[in-house]
């Protein structure tokens, strides 16, 4: 059954109700947008944490590989040194030449390993800097998006305030016009006539909607 009170609302009351309902819907939309933004930020933060963890794991794996390579090189050097020492024990001048050659080659290999290690460290450092730059840039973009959304919400509120002010002015103007119209009728028309009374009543009564 239809609520009779709703049917007796005036036009101004219905407009006011629709304004309140529209504001309620806009607030709900803003809350949903804010929740979506928070979810997106949380997802981005989780992705960043995962990326950082992956980078740390990769660095640990690279360090382990380097340590394993260094250990293998040390073992090979020890084996070569033992072979040279054995050769020296069995045979004079040739063994001394072999030992000098081995030491010279080992020195070059060690220098080469140090250079390769420096280059690898430099590559990793550049990669870390690039990743940090990317995260900072992404963070700036998120901040910019939040500021833009905040600016749009503020502009929306200002626009709503201007519309509300305009509606109040229009209602005030319409009210003044109605008062002037009723005053002109009261001055020029005999209110004893039933038609006139009904007409004036229709101007001031609430509107009934079917």
TORGUGU-142154 format. One line per field, with one value per atom (N, C-alpha, C): residue number from 1; residue in three letters; atom name; x, y, z. Coordinates in Angstrom, 1 decimal, padded with zeros to 4 digits. Each point is the difference from the previous one (the first is absolute). Example, Ala and Ser with C-alpha at 12.3 -4.5 7.8 and 13.67 -1.06 7.14 Angstrom:
i c(1 1 1 2 2 2)
aa c(ALA ALA ALA SER SER SER)
at c(N CA C N CA C)
xx c(013.2 -000.9 000.9 -000.4 000.9 -000.8)
yy c(-005.7 001.2 001.2 001.1 001.1 001.1)
zz c(007.8 000.0 000.0 -000.7 000.0 000.8)
end
This chain:
i c(1 1 1 2 2 2 3 3 3 4 4 4 5 5 5 6 6 6 7 7 7 8 8 8 9 9 9 10 10 10 11 11 11 12 12 12 13 13 13 14 14 14 15 15 15 16 16 16 17 17 17 18 18 18 19 19 19 20 20 20 21 21 21 22 22 22 23 23 23 24 24 24 25 25 25 26 26 26 27 27 27 28 28 28 29 29 29 30 30 30 31 31 31 32 32 32 33 33 33 34 34 34 35 35 35 36 36 36 37 37 37 38 38 38 39 39 39 40 40 40 41 41 41 42 42 42 43 43 43 44 44 44 45 45 45 46 46 46 47 47 47 48 48 48 49 49 49 50 50 50 51 51 51 52 52 52 53 53 53 54 54 54 55 55 55 56 56 56 57 57 57 58 58 58 59 59 59 60 60 60 61 61 61 62 62 62 63 63 63 64 64 64 65 65 65 66 66 66 67 67 67 68 68 68 69 69 69 70 70 70 71 71 71 72 72 72 73 73 73 74 74 74 75 75 75 76 76 76 77 77 77 78 78 78 79 79 79 80 80 80 81 81 81 82 82 82 83 83 83 84 84 84 85 85 85 86 86 86 87 87 87 88 88 88 89 89 89 90 90 90 91 91 91 92 92 92 93 93 93 94 94 94 95 95 95 96 96 96 97 97 97 98 98 98 99 99 99 100 100 100 101 101 101 102 102 102 103 103 103 104 104 104 105 105 105 106 106 106 107 107 107 108 108 108 109 109 109 110 110 110 111 111 111 112 112 112 113 113 113 114 114 114 115 115 115 116 116 116 117 117 117 118 118 118 119 119 119 120 120 120 121 121 121 122 122 122 123 123 123 124 124 124 125 125 125 126 126 126 127 127 127 128 128 128 129 129 129 130 130 130 131 131 131 132 132 132 133 133 133 134 134 134 135 135 135 136 136 136 137 137 137 138 138 138 139 139 139 140 140 140 141 141 141 142 142 142 143 143 143 144 144 144 145 145 145 146 146 146 147 147 147 148 148 148 149 149 149 150 150 150 151 151 151 152 152 152 153 153 153 154 154 154 155 155 155 156 156 156 157 157 157 158 158 158 159 159 159 160 160 160 161 161 161 162 162 162 163 163 163 164 164 164 165 165 165 166 166 166 167 167 167 168 168 168 169 169 169 170 170 170 171 171 171 172 172 172 173 173 173 174 174 174 175 175 175 176 176 176 177 177 177 178 178 178 179 179 179 180 180 180 181 181 181 182 182 182 183 183 183 184 184 184 185 185 185 186 186 186 187 187 187 188 188 188 189 189 189 190 190 190 191 191 191 192 192 192 193 193 193 194 194 194 195 195 195 196 196 196 197 197 197 198 198 198 199 199 199 200 200 200 201 201 201 202 202 202 203 203 203 204 204 204 205 205 205 206 206 206 207 207 207 208 208 208 209 209 209 210 210 210)
aa c(UNK UNK UNK UNK UNK UNK UNK UNK UNK UNK UNK UNK UNK UNK UNK UNK UNK UNK UNK UNK UNK UNK UNK UNK UNK UNK UNK UNK UNK UNK UNK UNK UNK UNK UNK UNK UNK UNK UNK UNK UNK UNK UNK UNK UNK UNK UNK UNK UNK UNK UNK UNK UNK UNK UNK UNK UNK UNK UNK UNK UNK UNK UNK UNK UNK UNK UNK UNK UNK UNK UNK UNK UNK UNK UNK UNK UNK UNK UNK UNK UNK UNK UNK UNK UNK UNK UNK UNK UNK UNK UNK UNK UNK UNK UNK UNK UNK UNK UNK UNK UNK UNK UNK UNK UNK UNK UNK UNK UNK UNK UNK UNK UNK UNK UNK UNK UNK UNK UNK UNK UNK UNK UNK UNK UNK UNK UNK UNK UNK UNK UNK UNK UNK UNK UNK UNK UNK UNK UNK UNK UNK UNK UNK UNK UNK UNK UNK UNK UNK UNK UNK UNK UNK UNK UNK UNK UNK UNK UNK UNK UNK UNK UNK UNK UNK UNK UNK UNK UNK UNK UNK UNK UNK UNK UNK UNK UNK UNK UNK UNK UNK UNK UNK UNK UNK UNK UNK UNK UNK UNK UNK UNK UNK UNK UNK UNK UNK UNK UNK UNK UNK UNK UNK UNK UNK UNK UNK UNK UNK UNK UNK UNK UNK UNK UNK UNK UNK UNK UNK UNK UNK UNK UNK UNK UNK UNK UNK UNK UNK UNK UNK UNK UNK UNK UNK UNK UNK UNK UNK UNK UNK UNK UNK UNK UNK UNK UNK UNK UNK UNK UNK UNK UNK UNK UNK UNK UNK UNK UNK UNK UNK UNK UNK UNK UNK UNK UNK UNK UNK UNK UNK UNK UNK UNK UNK UNK UNK UNK UNK UNK UNK UNK UNK UNK UNK UNK UNK UNK UNK UNK UNK UNK UNK UNK UNK UNK UNK UNK UNK UNK UNK UNK UNK UNK UNK UNK UNK UNK UNK UNK UNK UNK UNK UNK UNK UNK UNK UNK UNK UNK UNK UNK UNK UNK UNK UNK UNK UNK UNK UNK UNK UNK UNK UNK UNK UNK UNK UNK UNK UNK UNK UNK UNK UNK UNK UNK UNK UNK UNK UNK UNK UNK UNK UNK UNK UNK UNK UNK UNK UNK UNK UNK UNK UNK UNK UNK UNK UNK UNK UNK UNK UNK UNK UNK UNK UNK UNK UNK UNK UNK UNK UNK UNK UNK UNK UNK UNK UNK UNK UNK UNK UNK UNK UNK UNK UNK UNK UNK UNK UNK UNK UNK UNK UNK UNK UNK UNK UNK UNK UNK UNK UNK UNK UNK UNK UNK UNK UNK UNK UNK UNK UNK UNK UNK UNK UNK UNK UNK UNK UNK UNK UNK UNK UNK UNK UNK UNK UNK UNK UNK UNK UNK UNK UNK UNK UNK UNK UNK UNK UNK UNK UNK UNK UNK UNK UNK UNK UNK UNK UNK UNK UNK UNK UNK UNK UNK UNK UNK UNK UNK UNK UNK UNK UNK UNK UNK UNK UNK UNK UNK UNK UNK UNK UNK UNK UNK UNK UNK UNK UNK UNK UNK UNK UNK UNK UNK UNK UNK UNK UNK UNK UNK UNK UNK UNK UNK UNK UNK UNK UNK UNK UNK UNK UNK UNK UNK UNK UNK UNK UNK UNK UNK UNK UNK UNK UNK UNK UNK UNK UNK UNK UNK UNK UNK UNK UNK UNK UNK UNK UNK UNK UNK UNK UNK UNK UNK UNK UNK UNK UNK UNK UNK UNK UNK UNK UNK UNK UNK UNK UNK UNK UNK UNK UNK UNK UNK UNK UNK UNK UNK UNK UNK UNK UNK UNK UNK UNK UNK UNK UNK UNK UNK UNK UNK UNK UNK UNK UNK UNK UNK UNK UNK UNK UNK UNK UNK UNK UNK UNK UNK UNK UNK UNK UNK UNK UNK UNK UNK UNK UNK UNK UNK UNK UNK UNK UNK UNK UNK UNK UNK UNK UNK UNK UNK UNK UNK UNK UNK UNK UNK)
at c(N CA C N CA C N CA C N CA C N CA C N CA C N CA C N CA C N CA C N CA C N CA C N CA C N CA C N CA C N CA C N CA C N CA C N CA C N CA C N CA C N CA C N CA C N CA C N CA C N CA C N CA C N CA C N CA C N CA C N CA C N CA C N CA C N CA C N CA C N CA C N CA C N CA C N CA C N CA C N CA C N CA C N CA C N CA C N CA C N CA C N CA C N CA C N CA C N CA C N CA C N CA C N CA C N CA C N CA C N CA C N CA C N CA C N CA C N CA C N CA C N CA C N CA C N CA C N CA C N CA C N CA C N CA C N CA C N CA C N CA C N CA C N CA C N CA C N CA C N CA C N CA C N CA C N CA C N CA C N CA C N CA C N CA C N CA C N CA C N CA C N CA C N CA C N CA C N CA C N CA C N CA C N CA C N CA C N CA C N CA C N CA C N CA C N CA C N CA C N CA C N CA C N CA C N CA C N CA C N CA C N CA C N CA C N CA C N CA C N CA C N CA C N CA C N CA C N CA C N CA C N CA C N CA C N CA C N CA C N CA C N CA C N CA C N CA C N CA C N CA C N CA C N CA C N CA C N CA C N CA C N CA C N CA C N CA C N CA C N CA C N CA C N CA C N CA C N CA C N CA C N CA C N CA C N CA C N CA C N CA C N CA C N CA C N CA C N CA C N CA C N CA C N CA C N CA C N CA C N CA C N CA C N CA C N CA C N CA C N CA C N CA C N CA C N CA C N CA C N CA C N CA C N CA C N CA C N CA C N CA C N CA C N CA C N CA C N CA C N CA C N CA C N CA C N CA C N CA C N CA C N CA C N CA C N CA C N CA C N CA C N CA C N CA C N CA C N CA C N CA C N CA C N CA C N CA C N CA C N CA C N CA C N CA C N CA C N CA C N CA C N CA C N CA C N CA C N CA C N CA C N CA C N CA C N CA C N CA C N CA C)
xx c(000.8 -000.8 000.9 -000.4 000.9 -000.2 001.1 000.0 -000.6 -001.1 -000.8 000.8 001.0 000.8 000.9 000.5 000.8 -000.9 -001.2 -000.9 -000.3 000.1 -000.4 001.2 001.2 001.2 -000.2 000.6 -000.1 001.2 000.0 001.0 001.4 000.1 001.2 000.5 -000.9 000.4 000.6 -000.7 000.5 001.4 000.2 001.3 001.0 -000.3 000.9 000.4 -001.0 000.2 001.0 -000.3 000.8 001.5 000.1 001.4 000.7 -000.7 000.6 000.4 -000.9 000.3 001.2 000.0 001.1 001.4 000.0 001.2 000.4 -001.0 000.3 000.7 -000.6 000.6 001.5 000.2 001.3 001.0 -000.5 000.9 000.4 -001.0 000.3 001.0 -000.2 001.0 001.4 000.1 001.3 000.6 -000.8 000.5 000.5 -000.7 000.4 001.3 000.1 001.2 001.2 -000.2 001.1 000.4 -001.0 000.4 000.8 -000.5 000.8 001.4 000.2 001.3 000.9 -000.6 000.7 000.4 -000.9 000.3 001.2 -000.1 001.0 001.4 000.0 001.2 000.6 -000.9 000.5 000.6 -000.7 000.5 001.4 000.1 001.3 001.1 -000.4 001.0 000.4 -000.9 000.3 000.9 -000.3 000.8 001.4 000.2 001.3 000.8 -000.7 000.6 000.5 -000.9 000.4 001.2 000.0 001.1 001.3 -000.1 001.2 000.5 -000.9 000.4 000.7 -000.6 000.6 001.4 000.2 001.3 001.0 -000.4 000.9 000.3 -001.0 000.3 001.0 -000.2 000.9 001.4 000.1 001.4 000.6 -000.8 000.6 000.5 -000.8 000.3 001.3 000.1 001.2 001.2 -000.1 001.1 000.4 -001.0 000.4 000.7 -000.5 000.7 001.4 000.2 001.4 000.9 -000.6 000.8 000.4 -001.0 000.2 001.1 -000.1 001.0 001.4 000.1 001.2 000.6 -000.9 000.5 000.6 -000.7 000.4 001.4 000.1 001.3 001.1 -000.3 001.0 000.4 -001.0 000.3 000.9 -000.4 000.9 001.4 000.1 001.3 000.8 -000.7 000.7 000.5 -000.8 000.4 001.1 000.0 001.1 001.3 -000.2 001.2 000.6 -000.9 000.5 000.8 -000.6 000.6 001.4 000.0 001.3 001.0 -000.4 000.9 000.5 -000.8 000.4 001.0 -000.2 000.9 001.3 000.0 001.2 000.8 -000.6 000.7 000.6 -000.5 000.6 000.9 000.1 000.8 000.6 000.6 000.9 -000.6 000.7 -000.3 -001.3 -000.5 -001.3 -001.1 000.1 -001.1 000.0 001.1 000.1 -000.7 000.2 -000.7 -001.5 -000.4 -001.4 -000.7 000.7 -000.5 -000.2 001.0 -000.1 -001.1 -000.1 -001.1 -001.4 -000.1 -001.3 -000.3 001.0 -000.3 -000.4 000.6 -000.3 -001.4 -000.4 -001.3 -001.1 000.4 -001.0 -000.2 001.0 -000.1 -000.9 000.1 -000.9 -001.4 -000.2 -001.3 -000.7 000.8 -000.5 -000.5 000.9 -000.4 -001.2 -000.1 -001.2 -001.2 000.1 -001.2 -000.4 001.0 -000.3 -000.7 000.4 -000.6 -001.4 -000.2 -001.4 -000.9 000.6 -000.8 -000.4 000.9 -000.3 -001.1 000.2 -001.1 -001.3 -000.1 -001.2 -000.6 000.8 -000.5 -000.6 000.7 -000.4 -001.4 -000.1 -001.3 -001.1 000.3 -001.1 -000.4 001.1 -000.3 -000.9 000.4 -000.8 -001.5 -000.1 -001.3 -000.8 000.6 -000.7 -000.4 000.9 -000.3 -001.2 000.0 -001.1 -001.3 000.1 -001.3 -000.5 001.0 -000.4 -000.6 000.6 -000.6 -001.4 -000.2 -001.3 -001.0 000.3 -000.9 -000.3 001.0 -000.3 -000.9 000.2 -000.8 -001.5 -000.1 -001.3 -000.7 000.8 -000.6 -000.4 000.7 -000.4 -001.2 -000.2 -001.2 -001.2 000.2 -001.1 -000.4 001.0 -000.3 -000.8 000.5 -000.7 -001.4 -000.2 -001.4 -000.9 000.6 -000.8 -000.3 001.0 -000.2 -001.1 000.1 -001.0 -001.4 -000.1 -001.4 -000.5 001.0 -000.4 -000.5 000.8 -000.4 -001.4 -000.2 -001.4 -001.1 000.3 -001.0 -000.3 001.1 -000.2 -000.7 000.3 -000.7 -001.5 -000.2 -001.4 -000.8 000.7 -000.7 -000.3 001.0 -000.2 -001.2 000.0 -001.1 -001.3 -000.1 -001.2 -000.4 000.9 -000.3 -000.5 000.6 -000.6 -001.4 -000.2 -001.4 -001.0 000.4 -000.9 -000.3 001.0 -000.2 -000.9 000.2 -000.9 -001.4 -000.2 -001.4 -000.7 000.8 -000.6 -000.4 000.8 -000.3 -001.3 000.0 -001.2 -001.3 000.2 -001.2 -000.5 001.0 -000.3 -000.7 000.5 -000.6 -001.4 -000.2 -001.3 -001.0 000.5 -000.8 -000.5 001.0 -000.4 -001.0 000.2 -001.0 -001.4 000.0 -001.3 -000.7 000.8 -000.6 -000.6 000.8 -000.5 -001.3 000.0 -001.2 -001.2 000.2 -001.1 -000.5 001.0 -000.4 -000.8 000.4 -000.8 -001.4 -000.2 -001.3 -000.8 000.7 -000.8 -000.4 000.7 -000.3 -001.1 -000.1 -000.9 -001.1 -000.1 -001.1 -000.7 -001.3 -000.9 000.2 000.5 000.2 -001.2 -001.2 -001.2 -000.4 000.5 -000.3 000.7 -000.8 000.6 001.1 -000.1 001.0 001.3 -000.1 001.3 000.6 -000.8 000.6 000.7 -000.6 000.6 001.3 -000.1 001.2 001.2 -000.3 001.1 000.5 -000.9 000.4 000.9 -000.3 000.8 001.4 000.2 001.3 000.9 -000.7 000.8 000.0 -000.9 -000.1 001.2 000.2 001.1 -000.5 001.0 -000.4 -000.2 -001.1 -000.2 000.3 000.9 000.4 -000.7 -000.5 -000.6 001.0)
yy c(-001.2 001.2 001.2 001.0 001.2 000.9 000.5 001.0 001.3 000.3 001.2 001.3 -000.1 001.2 000.4 -001.0 000.3 000.6 -000.4 000.6 001.4 000.4 001.4 000.9 -000.5 000.9 001.1 001.2 001.1 -000.2 000.8 000.0 000.3 001.0 000.3 -001.1 -000.7 -001.1 -001.2 -000.2 -001.1 000.4 001.2 000.5 -000.2 000.4 -000.1 -001.5 -000.8 -001.5 -000.5 000.4 -000.5 000.5 001.3 000.5 -000.8 -000.3 -000.8 -001.4 -000.6 -001.3 000.0 001.0 000.1 000.2 000.8 000.2 -001.3 -000.7 -001.3 -000.9 -000.1 -000.8 000.4 001.4 000.5 -000.4 000.1 -000.3 -001.5 -000.9 -001.4 -000.3 000.7 -000.1 000.4 001.1 000.5 -001.0 -000.6 -001.0 -001.2 -000.4 -001.2 000.3 001.2 000.4 000.0 000.6 000.0 -001.4 -000.9 -001.4 -000.7 000.3 -000.6 000.5 001.3 000.6 -000.6 -000.2 -000.6 -001.5 -000.7 -001.4 000.0 001.0 000.0 000.3 001.0 000.3 -001.2 -000.7 -001.2 -001.0 -000.2 -001.0 000.5 001.2 000.6 -000.2 000.3 -000.2 -001.5 -000.9 -001.4 -000.4 000.5 -000.3 000.5 001.2 000.6 -000.9 -000.4 -000.9 -001.3 -000.6 -001.2 000.2 001.1 000.3 000.2 000.7 000.1 -001.3 -000.9 -001.3 -000.8 000.1 -000.7 000.5 001.3 000.6 -000.5 000.0 -000.5 -001.4 -000.8 -001.5 -000.1 000.8 000.0 000.3 001.1 000.4 -001.1 -000.6 -001.1 -001.2 -000.3 -001.1 000.4 001.3 000.4 -000.1 000.5 -000.1 -001.5 -000.8 -001.5 -000.5 000.4 -000.5 000.5 001.3 000.5 -000.7 -000.2 -000.7 -001.5 -000.6 -001.4 000.1 001.0 000.1 000.3 000.9 000.3 -001.2 -000.8 -001.3 -000.9 -000.2 -000.9 000.5 001.3 000.6 -000.3 000.2 -000.3 -001.4 -000.9 -001.5 -000.3 000.6 -000.2 000.5 001.2 000.5 -000.9 -000.5 -000.9 -001.2 -000.6 -001.2 000.3 001.2 000.4 000.2 000.6 000.2 -001.3 -001.0 -001.3 -000.7 000.1 -000.6 000.7 001.3 000.7 -000.4 -000.1 -000.4 -001.4 -000.9 -001.4 000.0 000.9 000.0 000.6 001.0 000.5 -001.0 -000.9 -001.0 -001.0 -000.2 -001.0 000.5 001.3 000.3 001.4 000.7 001.1 001.3 000.5 001.3 000.1 -001.0 000.1 000.2 -000.6 000.2 001.4 000.7 001.4 000.9 -000.3 000.8 -000.2 -001.3 -000.2 000.7 000.0 000.7 001.5 000.6 001.4 000.3 -000.8 000.1 -000.1 -001.0 -000.2 001.2 000.5 001.2 001.2 000.2 001.1 -000.2 -001.2 -000.2 000.1 -000.5 000.1 001.5 000.8 001.4 000.7 -000.4 000.6 -000.5 -001.2 -000.5 000.7 000.2 000.6 001.5 000.7 001.3 000.0 -001.0 -000.1 -000.2 -000.9 -000.2 001.2 000.8 001.2 001.0 000.2 000.9 -000.5 -001.3 -000.5 000.3 -000.2 000.2 001.5 000.9 001.4 000.4 -000.6 000.3 -000.6 -001.1 -000.6 000.8 000.5 000.8 001.3 000.6 001.2 -000.2 -001.2 -000.2 -000.2 -000.7 -000.1 001.3 000.8 001.4 000.8 000.0 000.7 -000.5 -001.3 -000.6 000.4 000.0 000.5 001.5 000.8 001.4 000.2 -000.8 000.1 -000.4 -001.1 -000.5 001.1 000.6 001.0 001.2 000.4 001.1 -000.4 -001.2 -000.4 000.0 -000.4 000.0 001.4 000.9 001.4 000.7 -000.3 000.5 -000.5 -001.3 -000.6 000.6 000.3 000.6 001.5 000.7 001.3 000.0 -001.0 -000.1 -000.3 -000.9 -000.2 001.2 000.8 001.2 001.0 000.1 000.9 -000.4 -001.4 -000.4 000.3 -000.2 000.3 001.5 000.8 001.5 000.4 -000.6 000.3 -000.4 -001.2 -000.4 000.9 000.4 000.9 001.3 000.5 001.3 -000.1 -001.2 -000.1 -000.1 -000.7 000.0 001.4 000.7 001.4 000.9 -000.2 000.8 -000.4 -001.3 -000.5 000.6 000.1 000.5 001.5 000.7 001.5 000.2 -000.9 000.1 -000.3 -001.0 -000.3 001.2 000.6 001.2 001.1 000.2 001.1 -000.3 -001.3 -000.4 000.2 -000.4 000.2 001.4 000.9 001.4 000.5 -000.4 000.4 -000.4 -001.3 -000.5 000.8 000.4 000.8 001.4 000.6 001.3 -000.2 -001.0 -000.2 -000.2 -000.8 -000.3 001.3 000.9 001.2 000.9 000.0 000.9 -000.5 -001.3 -000.6 000.3 -000.1 000.3 001.5 000.9 001.4 000.2 -000.6 000.1 -000.5 -001.2 -000.5 001.0 000.5 001.0 001.2 000.5 001.2 -000.4 -001.2 -000.4 -000.1 -000.6 -000.2 001.4 000.9 001.3 000.8 -000.2 000.7 -000.6 -001.3 -000.5 000.5 000.1 000.4 001.4 000.8 001.4 000.3 -000.9 000.3 -000.9 -001.1 -001.0 -000.2 -000.2 -000.2 -001.5 -000.2 -001.3 -000.8 000.7 -000.7 -000.9 000.1 -000.9 -001.3 -001.1 -001.3 -000.4 000.4 -000.3 000.7 001.2 000.8 -000.7 -000.4 -000.6 -001.3 -000.8 -001.3 000.3 001.0 000.3 000.4 000.9 000.4 -001.1 -000.9 -001.2 -000.9 -000.1 -000.9 000.5 001.4 000.6 -000.3 -000.1 -000.1 -001.5 -000.8 -001.4 -000.8 -001.1 -001.0 -000.7 -000.4 -000.7 -001.5 -000.5 -001.5 -000.8 -001.0 -000.8 -001.4 -000.4 -001.3 -001.1)
zz c(000.0 000.0 000.0 -000.8 -000.2 001.3 000.4 001.2 -000.4 000.6 -000.3 000.2 001.0 000.3 -001.2 -000.8 -001.2 -001.0 -000.2 -001.0 000.3 001.2 000.4 000.1 -000.5 000.0 -001.0 000.3 -000.9 -001.0 -001.0 -001.0 000.6 000.9 000.6 000.9 000.7 000.8 -000.8 -001.1 -000.9 -000.6 -000.4 -000.5 001.0 001.3 001.1 000.2 000.0 000.2 -001.1 -001.3 -001.1 000.2 000.5 000.2 001.0 001.1 001.1 -000.5 -000.7 -000.6 -000.9 -000.9 -000.9 000.7 001.1 000.8 000.6 000.5 000.7 -001.1 -001.2 -001.0 -000.4 000.0 -000.3 001.1 001.2 001.1 000.0 -000.4 -000.1 -001.1 -001.1 -001.1 000.4 000.7 000.5 000.9 000.9 000.9 -000.7 -001.0 -000.8 -000.8 -000.5 -000.7 000.9 001.3 000.9 000.4 000.2 000.3 -001.1 -001.2 -001.2 000.0 000.3 000.0 001.1 001.1 001.1 -000.3 -000.7 -000.4 -001.0 -001.0 -001.0 000.6 001.0 000.7 000.7 000.7 000.8 -001.0 -001.1 -001.0 -000.6 -000.2 -000.5 001.0 001.3 001.0 000.2 -000.1 000.0 -001.1 -001.2 -001.2 000.2 000.6 000.2 001.0 001.1 001.0 -000.7 -000.8 -000.7 -000.9 -000.7 -000.9 000.8 001.1 000.9 000.5 000.4 000.5 -001.2 -001.2 -001.1 -000.3 000.1 -000.2 001.0 001.3 001.0 -000.2 -000.4 -000.3 -001.2 -001.0 -001.2 000.4 000.9 000.4 000.8 000.9 000.8 -000.9 -001.0 -000.9 -000.7 -000.5 -000.7 000.9 001.2 001.0 000.2 000.2 000.2 -001.2 -001.3 -001.2 000.0 000.3 000.0 001.1 001.1 001.1 -000.5 -000.7 -000.5 -001.1 -000.9 -001.0 000.6 001.0 000.7 000.6 000.7 000.6 -001.0 -001.2 -001.0 -000.6 -000.1 -000.5 001.0 001.3 001.0 000.0 -000.2 000.0 -001.2 -001.2 -001.2 000.2 000.6 000.3 000.9 001.1 000.9 -000.7 -000.9 -000.7 -001.0 -000.6 -000.9 000.8 001.2 000.8 000.5 000.3 000.4 -001.1 -001.2 -001.2 -000.3 000.2 -000.3 001.1 001.2 001.1 -000.3 -000.5 -000.2 -001.2 -001.0 -001.1 000.5 000.9 000.5 000.8 000.7 000.7 -000.9 -001.2 -000.9 -001.1 -000.1 -001.1 -000.3 000.8 -000.3 -000.6 -001.0 -000.6 -000.6 -000.7 -000.7 001.0 001.2 001.0 000.5 000.1 000.5 -001.1 -001.2 -001.1 000.1 000.2 000.1 001.2 001.1 001.1 -000.2 -000.6 -000.4 -000.9 -001.0 -001.0 000.7 000.9 000.7 000.8 000.8 000.8 -000.8 -001.1 -000.9 -000.6 -000.4 -000.5 001.1 001.2 001.1 000.3 000.0 000.3 -001.1 -001.2 -001.1 000.2 000.4 000.2 001.2 001.0 001.2 -000.3 -000.8 -000.4 -000.9 -000.9 -000.8 000.8 001.1 000.8 000.8 000.5 000.7 -000.9 -001.3 -000.9 -000.3 -000.2 -000.3 001.2 001.2 001.2 000.1 -000.3 000.0 -001.0 -001.2 -001.0 000.4 000.6 000.5 001.1 000.9 001.1 -000.6 -001.0 -000.6 -000.7 -000.7 -000.7 001.0 001.1 001.1 000.6 000.2 000.6 -000.9 -001.3 -001.0 -000.1 000.1 000.0 001.3 001.1 001.2 -000.1 -000.5 -000.2 -001.0 -001.1 -000.9 000.7 000.8 000.6 001.0 000.8 000.9 -000.7 -001.2 -000.7 -000.5 -000.5 -000.4 001.1 001.2 001.1 000.4 000.0 000.3 -001.0 -001.3 -001.0 000.1 000.3 000.2 001.3 001.0 001.2 -000.3 -000.8 -000.5 -000.8 -000.9 -000.8 000.9 001.0 000.9 000.8 000.5 000.7 -000.9 -001.3 -000.9 -000.3 -000.1 -000.2 001.2 001.2 001.2 000.1 -000.3 000.0 -001.1 -001.1 -001.1 000.5 000.5 000.5 001.1 000.9 001.1 -000.6 -001.0 -000.6 -000.6 -000.7 -000.7 001.1 001.1 001.0 000.6 000.2 000.5 -000.9 -001.3 -001.0 -000.1 000.2 000.0 001.2 001.1 001.2 -000.2 -000.6 -000.3 -000.9 -001.1 -001.0 000.7 000.8 000.7 000.9 000.7 000.8 -000.8 -001.2 -000.9 -000.4 -000.4 -000.4 001.1 001.2 001.2 000.2 -000.1 000.2 -001.1 -001.2 -001.1 000.2 000.5 000.3 001.0 001.1 001.1 -000.6 -000.8 -000.6 -000.9 -000.8 -000.8 000.8 001.1 000.8 000.7 000.4 000.6 -001.0 -001.3 -001.0 -000.3 -000.1 -000.3 001.2 001.2 001.2 000.0 -000.4 -000.1 -001.1 -001.1 -001.1 000.4 000.7 000.4 001.0 000.9 001.0 -000.7 -001.0 -000.8 -000.7 -000.6 -000.8 001.0 001.1 001.0 000.5 000.2 000.5 -001.1 -001.3 -001.0 -000.1 000.2 000.0 001.2 001.2 001.2 -000.1 -000.8 -000.2 -001.0 -001.1 -001.1 -000.2 000.8 -000.2 001.3 -000.1 001.1 000.5 001.2 000.5 000.5 -000.1 000.3 -001.0 -001.2 -001.1 000.2 -000.1 000.2 -001.0 -001.2 -001.1 000.4 000.4 000.4 001.2 001.0 001.2 -000.4 -000.8 -000.5 -000.8 -000.8 -000.9 000.9 001.0 000.9 000.8 000.4 000.8 -000.8 -001.3 -000.9 -000.1 000.1 -000.1 001.2 001.1 001.3 000.5 -000.5 000.5 -000.5 000.7 -000.4 -001.2 -000.9 -001.2 000.4 -000.6 000.2 -001.2 000.2 -001.2 000.1 -001.2 -000.1 -000.3)
end
